Amino acid sequence: MVSQEFTDKANAVQALTKRPSDDELLKLYGLFKQTTIGDNETSKPGMFDLKGKYKWQAWADLKGTSQEDAETQYIELADELLAKYA
């Protein structure tokens, strides 16, 4: 179960007025999915779905990371992004 702090950070990041870089957004996406779902067990998107492939890979790269560790990393990254882009 995710913490209230995780939920608050996820909402705060959604409300940023400036857009983080693609790499930052992919890392955030992967950590969010790893925290909320766990290891990526989905099939890789087709070769024409470039955005989907990048998102899938960002999540797959975290395989084996516990949901608790992913949540901690997500909160740390969210804090960095909020300081940088808010």
N, C-alpha and C positions, 0 to 999 in steps of 0.2 A: 504494500500500500504506500502510495507516495505521500510525502509530508505536505503540510500547508505551505511551508516555505517554498517547496518546489513549485506548487501550483501558483503561488504569488509571483515567483520569478518568471514562470512561463507566461503569465498574463502581462507582466511588465515588459518583457522582451517583445511581445506581440504589439505593444503600444509605442515602440520606439519611433521617434520622428525621423531619424536618419537610418538608412538601410545599412546593416553590416555587410561585409564582403561575402562573396559566395562561399569561400572556404569556411568562414565563421558560421554562416548559416547551415552548411552541411554538417559541421561538427555538432552544432546545437541540435539539428534534426536527429543525427545518429544517437546522441546522448539521450534525447527525449524518448525515442523509440526503445532504446535499451532499458531505460528506467521504467517505462510504462508497460512494456511487453516482454522484454528479455531478449534472448538471442534471436537473430533474424533467421527464421525457418521458411521464408517465402522464396519463390523461384525468382531468378534474376529476370528483369524486364528485357524485352526484345531490343535488338540493336538500333532501332529507330527511335526508341524512347530514351534519349540522352539524359534528360533531367531525371527520369526515374532510375536510370542506371547509376548516376552519381549519388542519388539519395540512398539507393539500395546498398551501394558499396560503403557509404559513410556509416550505415548501420551495421553491415556485415563485418566491418573492420573492428567492431567492438565485441565480437563474439567471445564469450568466456568472461566478460566483465560482469561482475555481480550488479544487480539492479541498484543496490545501495551505493556501490562505488560510482556507478553511472550518475546517480542522483547527485552525489557530492560534486562530481566533475561538472555536471550541468549547472548547478547553483554557482560554482566558482566562475565558469565561463559567462553565465548570465550577469554576474556582478561586474566582470570586466567589460562586457558589452554595454551595460547600463552606464558605467562610468565614462566610456568612450563615446557613446552615441546619444545619450539622453540630453 
